[in-house]
């Protein structure tokens, strides 16, 4: 694992320390890693949402669609 040093104003350092204590993180590094992972997930989700928004519309999700979906799930569960 690589080390990265960051500088924080006292107010942010106090906030990080409080989050570590209150939310069960072992260290401030664990807290920061979790924030970075969440940001990565958020960026991936944003990309997927933008790709979906710019894609062509699919078929309507009507009763037949859900019936076929339930049948697919039943078949995959019994395999």
Buried (B, 14 or more C-beta within 10 A) or exposed (E): EEEEEEEEEEEEEEEBEEBBEEEEBEEBEEBBEEEEEEEEEEEEEEEEEEEEEEEEEEEEEEEEEEEEEEEEEEEEEEE
